[in-house]
């Protein structure tokens, strides 16, 4: 369209296609029309360069075409070197692109931001919400669920509210990792946990406890999935229990931090201390030695989250909980 030309309207498309304005509107809003009329309208739209007015379309369809991914984390956490977040966003984005929907990323790292997101969602500015990286009984999940807006969660939601979820077998994956250490002859196995107000952190600790059972006293140091917390936890473990011969870290970043401390301490990996992580981020393949880890399909979580939410928005039934499998990837650190 040349500068100064008027933007094509419904009437322009109707005149070009030889159908009524109402028929053009039904085609644009994906309502039933005769196949020949639909083809004529679609051809006319392409010829005149018509672009639907999204605001007007929303009044008819009650849809915005916007899907929110809400992360209750700070921007420094989300945009750090933790590859979980970009891979999750990539999976969500790919699924939404396939369905011609637009992703909106919202960070709820403070009470004020949570309030803003709740108001925005309840006001209908997005068609649905995906929640990920929830901590504790996050009030946002309950507020959104009670408002009636379609909502799904990465991992099950703590508390009384019921929200469809997509997660992985954190407990089983952790148990397999520790059993691998036991089968390789390790007898004093410690763990560096994830946050104990998060499902992933709690379940991975439970998996560790399942595996060690009564064979040894649990040796536990708290972490928060970050490299810095892995370093601090590894230092505590070496100070408090220098006889440990293996460590299961509940994330690869914490395992990387632990590896750094072990190297500084003069401990050889895996000769003196074997090490296993969880996630299988790209960095796990480039540590020295390369990291044995539990692989989880992070991008698959994102795709399933988006798919479940789109089904909810369409009024279709969804599974209450989807649990994806994990896989132990054995490398040189064990």
C-alpha positions as CSV (number, residue, x, y, z in Angstrom):
1,X,0.0,0.0,0.0
2,X,1.5,3.3,-1.1
3,X,2.0,6.2,1.4
4,X,-1.3,8.1,1.6
5,X,-3.4,5.2,0.4
6,X,-6.3,4.3,2.7
7,X,-5.9,1.1,4.7
8,X,-8.1,-1.7,3.1
9,X,-11.3,-2.3,5.0
10,X,-13.9,-5.1,5.3
11,X,-15.8,-3.3,2.6
12,X,-12.7,-3.3,0.3
13,X,-12.4,-7.1,0.7
14,X,-16.2,-7.6,0.2
15,X,-16.1,-5.6,-3.0
16,X,-13.1,-7.5,-4.3
17,X,-14.5,-11.0,-3.4
18,X,-18.1,-10.4,-4.4
19,X,-19.6,-11.4,-1.1
20,X,-21.2,-9.4,1.7
21,X,-19.4,-7.6,4.5
22,X,-20.9,-10.0,7.0
23,X,-19.5,-13.0,5.1
24,X,-16.0,-11.4,5.1
25,X,-16.4,-10.9,8.9
26,X,-17.3,-14.5,9.4
27,X,-14.3,-15.7,7.5
28,X,-11.9,-13.4,9.4
29,X,-13.4,-14.7,12.7
30,X,-13.2,-18.3,11.6
31,X,-16.9,-18.8,11.6
32,X,-18.8,-21.2,9.2
33,X,-19.2,-20.1,5.6
34,X,-19.5,-21.8,2.2
35,X,-16.1,-23.1,1.1
36,X,-16.3,-21.2,-2.2
37,X,-17.0,-17.9,-0.3
38,X,-14.1,-18.6,2.1
39,X,-11.7,-19.1,-0.8
40,X,-12.9,-15.9,-2.5
41,X,-12.5,-13.9,0.7
42,X,-9.0,-15.3,1.5
43,X,-7.9,-14.6,-2.1
44,X,-9.2,-11.0,-1.8
45,X,-7.5,-10.5,1.5
46,X,-4.2,-11.5,0.0
47,X,-4.7,-9.2,-3.1
48,X,-5.7,-6.0,-1.2
49,X,-3.3,-6.6,1.7
50,X,-6.1,-6.4,4.3
51,X,-4.9,-6.8,8.0
52,X,-7.7,-7.5,10.5
53,X,-8.2,-5.0,13.3
54,X,-7.3,-7.1,16.4
55,X,-9.2,-4.9,18.8
56,X,-12.4,-5.2,16.8
57,X,-11.8,-8.9,16.2
58,X,-11.5,-9.4,20.0
59,X,-14.9,-7.9,20.5
60,X,-16.4,-10.6,18.3
61,X,-14.3,-13.6,19.3
62,X,-13.6,-12.6,23.0
63,X,-10.0,-13.6,22.3
64,X,-6.9,-11.5,22.4
65,X,-4.5,-14.0,20.7
66,X,-2.1,-13.4,23.6
67,X,-0.9,-16.2,25.9
68,X,1.0,-15.3,29.1
69,X,3.9,-17.3,30.6
70,X,4.3,-16.1,34.2
71,X,7.6,-16.7,36.0
72,X,7.5,-15.7,39.7
73,X,11.3,-14.9,39.6
74,X,13.4,-11.8,39.4
75,X,14.7,-10.6,36.0
76,X,18.3,-11.3,37.2
77,X,17.3,-15.0,37.9
78,X,15.4,-15.5,34.6
79,X,18.0,-13.8,32.4
80,X,21.0,-15.5,34.1
81,X,23.1,-18.4,32.8
82,X,20.4,-20.9,33.9
83,X,19.4,-22.5,30.7
84,X,16.2,-23.9,32.1
85,X,14.3,-20.6,31.4
86,X,15.3,-20.0,27.8
87,X,14.7,-23.6,26.9
88,X,11.3,-23.5,28.5
89,X,10.4,-20.3,26.7
90,X,11.6,-21.8,23.5
91,X,9.4,-24.8,23.8
92,X,6.3,-22.6,24.7
93,X,7.1,-20.3,21.8
94,X,7.4,-23.1,19.3
95,X,4.1,-24.6,20.2
96,X,2.3,-21.2,20.1
97,X,3.9,-20.3,16.8
98,X,2.5,-23.5,15.3
99,X,-1.0,-22.4,16.5
100,X,-0.6,-18.7,15.4
101,X,-0.7,-17.5,19.0
102,X,1.5,-14.8,20.6
103,X,3.5,-15.3,23.7
104,X,3.7,-12.7,26.4
105,X,6.4,-13.1,29.1
106,X,5.5,-11.8,32.5
107,X,7.9,-11.8,35.5
108,X,6.2,-11.9,39.0
109,X,9.3,-11.4,41.2
110,X,7.6,-9.0,43.6
111,X,4.2,-8.6,45.3
112,X,3.5,-5.5,43.2
113,X,4.3,-7.3,39.9
114,X,2.1,-10.3,41.0
115,X,-0.8,-7.8,41.6
116,X,-0.3,-6.2,38.2
117,X,-0.3,-9.6,36.5
118,X,-3.4,-10.7,38.3
119,X,-5.3,-7.5,37.4
120,X,-4.2,-7.8,33.7
121,X,-5.2,-11.5,33.4
122,X,-8.5,-11.1,35.2
123,X,-9.3,-8.1,33.0
124,X,-9.0,-10.4,29.9
125,X,-5.9,-8.9,28.4
126,X,-4.6,-12.4,27.8
127,X,-6.5,-15.6,26.9
128,X,-4.8,-17.8,29.4
129,X,-1.8,-18.2,31.7
130,X,1.0,-20.7,32.1
131,X,2.8,-20.7,35.4
132,X,6.4,-22.0,35.9
133,X,9.0,-21.9,38.7
134,X,6.4,-21.6,41.5
135,X,7.5,-21.2,45.1
136,X,5.4,-22.4,48.0
137,X,1.7,-21.7,48.0
138,X,2.1,-18.9,45.5
139,X,-1.1,-16.8,45.8
140,X,-1.1,-15.9,42.1
141,X,-2.1,-19.5,41.1
142,X,-5.1,-19.5,43.5
143,X,-6.2,-16.1,42.4
144,X,-6.0,-16.9,38.7
145,X,-7.7,-20.3,39.1
146,X,-10.6,-18.7,41.1
147,X,-11.1,-15.9,38.5
148,X,-12.0,-18.5,35.9
149,X,-9.2,-17.7,33.4
150,X,-7.6,-20.8,31.9
151,X,-4.4,-21.6,33.7
152,X,-1.8,-24.4,33.7
153,X,1.3,-25.0,35.7
154,X,4.8,-26.4,35.3
155,X,4.8,-28.9,38.2
156,X,1.9,-29.4,40.5
157,X,0.7,-26.4,42.5
158,X,1.2,-26.5,46.3
159,X,-1.9,-25.8,48.3
160,X,-5.7,-26.5,47.9
161,X,-6.1,-25.1,44.4
162,X,-6.3,-27.6,41.5
163,X,-4.6,-26.5,38.3
164,X,-3.6,-28.8,35.4
165,X,0.1,-29.4,35.5
166,X,3.0,-30.5,33.3
167,X,6.1,-31.8,35.0
168,X,8.8,-34.5,35.0
169,X,9.5,-37.5,37.2
170,X,11.9,-35.5,39.4
171,X,11.8,-38.1,42.2
172,X,12.4,-41.1,39.9
173,X,15.2,-39.3,38.1
174,X,17.0,-38.4,41.3
175,X,16.6,-41.9,42.7
176,X,18.1,-43.4,39.5
177,X,21.0,-41.0,39.7
178,X,21.8,-42.0,43.3
179,X,21.3,-45.7,42.6
180,X,23.9,-45.2,39.8
181,X,26.4,-43.9,42.4
182,X,25.6,-46.8,44.7
183,X,26.1,-49.3,42.0
184,X,29.5,-47.8,41.2
185,X,30.7,-48.5,44.7
186,X,30.1,-45.2,46.4
187,X,29.3,-45.5,50.1
188,X,29.1,-41.9,51.4
189,X,26.8,-40.0,49.1
190,X,25.7,-36.5,49.8
191,X,23.1,-34.3,48.0
192,X,22.9,-30.6,47.3
193,X,19.2,-29.8,47.2
194,X,17.1,-27.4,45.3
195,X,14.8,-25.0,47.1
196,X,12.5,-26.8,49.5
197,X,9.5,-24.5,48.6
198,X,9.5,-25.8,45.0
199,X,8.1,-29.2,43.8
200,X,11.3,-30.0,41.9
201,X,13.5,-29.3,44.9
202,X,11.4,-31.4,47.2
203,X,10.9,-34.3,44.9
204,X,14.6,-34.6,44.0
205,X,15.4,-34.7,47.7
206,X,12.8,-37.4,48.2
207,X,14.4,-39.4,45.3
208,X,17.8,-39.1,47.0
209,X,16.3,-40.3,50.3
210,X,14.5,-43.2,48.5
211,X,17.8,-44.4,47.1
212,X,20.1,-44.2,50.2
213,X,17.3,-45.7,52.3
214,X,18.9,-47.2,55.5
215,X,22.3,-47.8,53.9
216,X,23.7,-44.5,55.3
217,X,22.7,-41.4,57.2
218,X,21.5,-38.8,54.7
219,X,24.1,-36.1,54.1
220,X,22.2,-33.0,52.9
221,X,23.3,-29.4,52.1
222,X,20.8,-26.8,50.9
223,X,21.0,-25.0,47.6
224,X,18.8,-23.0,45.3
225,X,19.6,-24.4,41.8
226,X,22.3,-21.7,41.2
227,X,26.0,-22.2,40.7
228,X,26.9,-20.0,43.7
229,X,24.7,-22.0,46.0
230,X,26.4,-25.2,44.7
231,X,29.8,-23.8,45.6
232,X,28.7,-22.8,49.1
233,X,27.0,-26.1,49.7
234,X,30.0,-28.1,48.5
235,X,32.3,-26.1,50.9
236,X,30.0,-27.0,53.8
237,X,29.9,-30.6,52.9
238,X,33.7,-30.8,52.7
239,X,34.0,-29.0,56.1
240,X,31.4,-31.1,57.9
241,X,31.9,-34.5,56.2
242,X,35.2,-34.8,54.4
243,X,34.6,-38.6,53.9
244,X,32.0,-38.2,51.3
245,X,32.8,-40.0,48.0
246,X,29.9,-38.9,45.9
247,X,27.5,-35.9,45.4
248,X,24.1,-35.7,43.8
249,X,23.4,-32.1,43.0
250,X,19.7,-31.3,42.1
251,X,20.7,-29.1,39.2
252,X,23.6,-29.0,36.7
253,X,24.5,-25.4,37.7
254,X,24.9,-26.5,41.3
255,X,27.0,-29.5,40.2
256,X,29.2,-27.1,38.2
257,X,29.7,-25.0,41.3
258,X,30.5,-28.1,43.3
259,X,33.0,-29.3,40.7
260,X,34.8,-25.9,41.0
261,X,35.1,-26.3,44.8
262,X,36.3,-29.9,44.5
263,X,39.0,-28.9,42.1
264,X,40.1,-26.1,44.4
265,X,40.2,-28.6,47.3
266,X,42.4,-30.9,45.3
267,X,39.7,-33.6,45.1
268,X,39.8,-35.6,41.9
269,X,36.5,-36.2,40.1
270,X,35.5,-39.0,39.8
271,X,38.4,-40.7,41.5
272,X,37.9,-39.2,44.9
273,X,34.4,-37.8,44.6
274,X,31.9,-38.8,41.9
275,X,29.4,-36.1,40.8
276,X,25.9,-36.2,39.2
277,X,23.7,-33.3,38.3
278,X,20.1,-32.8,37.0
279,X,18.8,-31.1,33.9
280,X,21.4,-31.9,31.1
281,X,21.9,-28.3,30.1
282,X,24.4,-27.8,27.3
283,X,27.1,-26.8,29.8
284,X,27.1,-30.3,31.3
285,X,28.8,-31.6,28.1
286,X,31.6,-29.1,28.4
287,X,32.7,-29.3,32.0
288,X,36.0,-31.1,32.9
289,X,35.2,-33.9,33.4
290,X,32.0,-34.0,31.5
291,X,29.0,-34.2,33.8
292,X,26.9,-37.2,34.4
293,X,23.3,-35.9,34.8
294,X,19.6,-36.6,34.7
295,X,18.2,-35.3,31.4
296,X,14.8,-33.7,31.5
297,X,12.9,-32.5,28.3
298,X,12.8,-28.8,29.2
299,X,11.6,-27.7,25.8
300,X,9.0,-30.5,25.8
301,X,7.7,-29.2,29.1
302,X,7.1,-25.9,27.4
303,X,5.4,-27.4,24.4
304,X,3.1,-29.5,26.6
305,X,2.3,-26.5,28.8
306,X,1.2,-24.4,25.8
307,X,-0.7,-27.3,24.2
308,X,-2.6,-28.0,27.4
309,X,-3.5,-24.3,27.8
310,X,-4.7,-23.9,24.3
311,X,-7.0,-27.0,24.8
312,X,-8.4,-25.3,28.0
313,X,-9.0,-22.1,26.1
314,X,-10.9,-24.0,23.4
315,X,-13.0,-25.7,26.0
316,X,-11.5,-29.1,25.5
317,X,-10.8,-31.6,28.3
318,X,-7.2,-31.8,29.5
319,X,-5.3,-34.3,31.6
320,X,-5.0,-33.2,35.3
321,X,-1.3,-33.9,35.3
322,X,1.2,-34.9,32.7
323,X,4.5,-36.4,33.9
324,X,7.3,-36.6,31.3
325,X,10.1,-39.1,31.7
326,X,13.8,-38.4,32.6
327,X,16.9,-40.2,31.6
328,X,20.3,-40.7,33.2
329,X,23.1,-39.6,30.9
330,X,26.4,-41.2,32.1
331,X,29.5,-39.2,31.4
332,X,33.0,-39.0,32.9
333,X,32.2,-37.4,36.3
334,X,31.1,-40.8,37.7
